[in-house]
């Protein structure tokens, strides 16, 4: 998690009068492990966050509301924790809460000095709500996200925050913006990435490739074919530089998926026999992919390798299931 998450967690822990040691005990972890979370040397996952919020007796929205206001106001001393909780009004629907937060955002953005509080840094917290309320955000934020993307695309240099925001927004952006982001990303020399921001480029590349796999058709869209191939090659260059094993696993699975789709799209006899589509498959591994095809069913998997929402052409029993795939 980024520094805003850690800062917010620390603030809420203190607001509830827990010492680090007491809070760690409540969370069933060692003091040293929890201390590493707050100081940034250990990553906090959503499972960890869920446990922490139960201890604090608040929900995700309260946490993000607090995060938003802490980041915008840039100080802990001027905030009142009880006021934050009161403003969130738990009895209102999530959509109303989100709308209120976004209205609050826009008012704050208009009143702030842009050089002191960059707009995209402020919006990072809001964008993160998409993890928690994807359906609600899809209704209200698509245009806003494309506007944010346009702002970022006009910049000559992308900060780690820009990479982070674009990566999260990619599934909700229009095709024109995704194409522009792809071209701009491919122009960046991988050697210019630092160890601090290379994780962001992995996330961005993963989501861009995800986007093209979702919209994958060789026959109807040559642009998708070209962008997908270029992104896979570019990501390989990045992996060679940073030797990131976790990212390599994701890359290899995406490469397998790409080859599989390519084979399907380029075999007319298979394409003609297609009688069903397996939608929204997240590629967890070769066995899962083969199982989905064999079962001829609609399967959605939310896997450890991220959200890779692919449309897989299911050709019943006529397909060579070992095509391009290693056992």
C-alpha positions in Angstrom: 0.0 0.0 0.0 1.2 3.5 -0.6 2.2 6.0 2.1 -1.3 7.5 2.3 -2.7 4.1 3.4 -0.1 3.8 6.0 -0.6 7.3 7.2 -4.3 6.8 7.5 -4.0 3.5 9.3 -1.6 5.1 11.8 -3.9 8.0 12.3 -6.9 5.8 13.0 -4.9 3.5 15.3 -3.9 6.5 17.4 -7.4 8.0 17.3 -8.7 4.8 18.9 -5.9 5.0 21.6 -4.1 1.8 20.6 -0.3 1.6 20.9 1.4 -0.3 18.1 2.0 -3.2 20.4 -1.6 -3.4 21.5 -2.9 -3.1 18.0 -0.6 -5.8 16.7 -1.8 -8.2 19.4 -5.4 -7.5 18.5 -4.5 -8.3 14.9 -2.7 -11.5 15.9 0.6 -10.5 14.6 4.0 -9.6 16.1 4.8 -6.0 17.1 7.7 -6.0 14.6 5.5 -7.2 11.7 3.0 -4.5 12.3 5.7 -1.8 12.8 7.1 -2.8 9.3 3.6 -2.1 7.9 3.4 1.4 9.3 7.0 2.3 8.3 6.5 1.0 4.8 9.0 -2.0 4.8 6.1 -4.5 4.6 3.2 -4.5 2.1 -0.3 -4.4 3.6 -2.8 -6.5 1.7 -6.5 -6.2 1.6 -6.9 -9.2 3.9 -4.7 -7.4 6.5 -6.6 -4.2 6.0 -9.9 -6.0 6.6 -8.7 -7.3 9.9 -7.5 -3.9 11.0 -10.8 -2.3 10.1 -12.7 -4.9 12.2 -10.5 -3.9 15.2 -11.2 -0.2 14.5 -14.9 -1.0 14.1 -15.2 0.9 10.8 -16.0 -0.1 7.2 -14.0 0.4 4.1 -15.8 3.6 3.1 -15.0 5.2 6.4 -11.4 4.3 5.9 -11.2 5.7 2.4 -13.1 8.9 3.5 -10.5 9.4 6.1 -7.7 8.7 3.6 -9.2 11.2 1.2 -9.4 14.0 3.7 -6.0 13.3 5.3 -4.4 13.4 1.9 -6.2 16.6 0.7 -5.6 18.5 3.9 -2.1 17.1 4.3 -2.1 17.2 8.0 -3.3 15.1 10.9 -3.6 17.8 13.5 -6.5 19.7 11.9 -8.8 16.7 11.5 -11.3 15.3 13.9 -11.8 11.5 13.6 -15.4 11.6 15.0 -16.3 14.3 12.5 -15.1 12.2 9.6 -17.2 9.2 10.7 -20.2 11.5 11.3 -19.9 13.0 7.8 -19.9 9.5 6.2 -23.5 8.8 7.5 -23.4 5.0 7.6 -27.1 4.6 6.8 -26.9 6.1 3.3 -26.4 4.0 0.2 -22.8 3.6 -1.0 -23.5 5.5 -4.1 -24.6 8.6 -2.2 -21.5 8.3 0.0 -19.3 8.1 -3.1 -21.0 11.0 -4.8 -20.5 13.1 -1.6 -16.9 12.2 -1.4 -16.4 13.1 -5.1 -18.2 16.5 -4.6 -15.9 17.1 -1.6 -13.0 16.2 -3.8 -13.9 18.7 -6.5 -14.5 21.5 -4.0 -11.1 20.9 -2.4 -9.4 20.7 -5.8 -10.8 24.0 -6.8 -9.6 25.7 -3.6 -6.1 24.3 -3.5 -2.9 25.6 -5.0 -2.2 23.2 -7.9 1.6 23.3 -7.4 1.3 22.4 -3.8 -1.4 19.7 -4.2 -1.1 18.1 -7.7 -4.6 17.2 -8.9 -3.6 13.6 -9.8 -2.1 13.0 -6.4 -5.3 14.1 -4.7 -7.4 12.0 -7.1 -5.4 8.8 -6.3 -7.5 8.2 -3.2 -10.7 8.6 -5.0 -9.7 6.3 -7.8 -8.9 3.6 -5.3 -12.6 3.4 -4.4 -13.0 1.5 -7.6 -11.6 -1.5 -5.9 -14.4 -1.4 -3.3 -17.4 -0.1 -5.3 -16.8 -1.1 -9.0 -20.5 -1.0 -10.0 -21.3 2.3 -8.4 -18.1 3.9 -9.7 -18.8 2.7 -13.2 -22.0 4.7 -13.2 -20.5 8.0 -12.1 -16.9 8.1 -12.9 -16.2 7.0 -16.5 -16.1 10.5 -17.9 -14.2 11.8 -14.9 -11.6 9.1 -15.3 -11.2 9.9 -19.0 -10.8 13.6 -18.1 -8.1 12.6 -15.6 -6.4 10.5 -18.2 -6.4 13.4 -20.6 -4.7 15.6 -18.0 -2.0 12.9 -17.4 -1.5 12.4 -21.2 -0.6 16.1 -21.6 2.3 15.8 -19.2 5.8 15.3 -20.5 6.9 13.2 -17.5 4.8 10.6 -15.6 5.4 10.4 -11.9 4.9 7.1 -10.0 1.4 8.4 -9.0 0.5 9.0 -12.6 1.5 5.4 -13.5 -0.6 4.2 -10.5 -3.7 6.2 -11.4 -3.6 5.2 -15.1 -3.1 1.6 -14.2 -6.2 1.5 -12.0 -8.3 3.5 -14.5 -7.4 1.6 -17.6 -10.4 -0.8 -17.6 -12.8 2.2 -17.5 -11.1 4.3 -20.2 -12.2 4.8 -23.8 -10.3 3.0 -26.6 -8.8 6.3 -27.8 -7.2 7.0 -24.4 -6.0 3.5 -24.0 -4.4 3.6 -27.4 -2.7 6.9 -26.6 -1.5 5.6 -23.2 -0.1 2.5 -25.0 1.8 4.6 -27.5 3.2 6.9 -24.8 4.2 4.0 -22.6 6.0 2.3 -25.4 8.0 5.4 -26.0 9.5 5.4 -22.5 12.9 3.9 -22.2 12.6 1.0 -19.6 16.1 2.0 -18.3 14.7 5.2 -17.0 12.5 3.4 -14.5 13.8 3.3 -10.9 13.5 0.5 -8.4 10.9 2.7 -6.7 8.5 3.0 -9.6 9.1 -0.2 -11.6 6.2 -1.9 -9.8 3.9 0.8 -11.2 4.9 0.1 -14.8 4.3 -3.7 -14.2 0.7 -2.8 -13.1 0.1 -0.5 -16.0 1.4 -3.0 -18.6 -0.7 -5.8 -17.0 -3.9 -3.7 -17.2 -3.2 -2.5 -20.7 -2.6 -6.0 -21.9 -5.7 -7.1 -20.0 -7.6 -4.4 -21.9 -6.5 -5.7 -25.3 -7.1 -9.3 -24.4 -10.7 -8.4 -23.4 -11.2 -6.7 -26.8 -9.2 -9.3 -28.7 -10.1 -10.0 -32.3 -7.4 -10.4 -35.0 -10.0 -10.2 -37.8 -11.8 -7.1 -36.7 -9.1 -4.9 -35.1 -5.5 -5.0 -36.2 -4.7 -2.2 -33.8 -5.4 -4.5 -30.9 -3.1 -7.2 -32.4 -0.2 -4.7 -32.9 -0.6 -3.0 -29.5 -0.8 -6.3 -27.7 2.3 -7.7 -29.3 4.3 -4.5 -28.7 3.2 -4.4 -25.0 4.2 -8.0 -24.5 7.6 -7.4 -26.0 8.1 -4.1 -24.1 7.1 -5.8 -20.8 9.7 -8.5 -21.5 12.4 -5.8 -21.8 11.3 -4.4 -18.4 11.4 -7.9 -16.8 14.9 -8.5 -18.1 16.0 -5.2 -16.4 14.4 -5.7 -13.0 14.2 -9.5 -12.9 10.9 -9.3 -11.0 9.8 -12.9 -10.4 6.2 -12.2 -9.5 5.7 -10.1 -12.6 7.4 -12.8 -14.7 4.8 -15.3 -13.6 2.0 -12.9 -14.6 3.8 -12.2 -17.9 4.2 -15.9 -18.7 0.5 -16.5 -18.2 -0.5 -13.6 -20.4 1.9 -14.8 -23.0 0.2 -18.2 -22.9 -3.2 -16.6 -23.2 -2.1 -14.5 -26.1 -0.8 -17.6 -28.0 -4.0 -19.5 -27.2 -6.2 -16.7 -28.5 -4.0 -16.2 -31.6 -4.4 -19.9 -32.4 -8.1 -19.8 -32.1 -8.5 -16.6 -34.2 -6.3 -18.0 -36.9 -7.9 -21.4 -37.4 -11.0 -20.9 -39.5 -12.2 -24.5 -39.0 -12.1 -24.1 -35.2 -13.7 -20.6 -35.4 -16.6 -22.0 -37.5 -17.3 -24.7 -35.0 -17.4 -22.3 -32.1 -20.8 -22.7 -30.4 -20.3 -21.0 -27.0 -18.2 -18.4 -25.3 -16.7 -18.5 -21.8 -16.8 -14.9 -20.6 -14.9 -13.0 -18.0 -12.3 -15.7 -17.4 -9.4 -14.7 -15.2 -6.5 -16.7 -16.2 -5.2 -18.5 -13.1 -3.1 -21.2 -14.9 -3.1 -23.7 -17.6 -5.2 -26.3 -15.7 -7.9 -23.7 -15.0 -8.1 -22.7 -18.6 -8.3 -26.2 -19.8 -11.0 -27.0 -17.2 -13.1 -24.1 -18.3 -12.9 -25.2 -21.9 -13.7 -28.9 -21.1 -16.7 -28.0 -18.9 -18.1 -25.7 -21.6 -19.4 -23.4 -18.9 -19.4 -19.7 -18.1 -16.8 -19.3 -15.4 -15.4 -16.2 -13.6 -12.3 -16.6 -11.6 -10.9 -13.8 -9.4 -7.3 -15.0 -9.1 -4.0 -14.2 -7.5 -2.5 -13.1 -10.8 -4.9 -10.1 -11.1 -8.0 -9.4 -13.1 -7.5 -10.7 -16.6 -11.0 -10.5 -18.0 -10.7 -12.4 -21.2 -13.3 -13.7 -23.7 -12.3 -17.2 -24.6 -13.7 -18.9 -27.7 -15.0 -22.3 -26.5 -14.9 -24.9 -29.3 -16.3 -27.8 -27.3 -14.4 -31.0 -27.8 -13.0 -30.1 -31.3 -10.2 -28.0 -29.9 -6.7 -29.3 -29.4 -6.5 -28.4 -25.7 -2.7 -28.7 -25.6 -2.3 -26.1 -28.3 0.6 -23.8 -27.4 0.2 -24.7 -23.8 2.7 -26.6 -21.7 1.5 -29.4 -19.5 
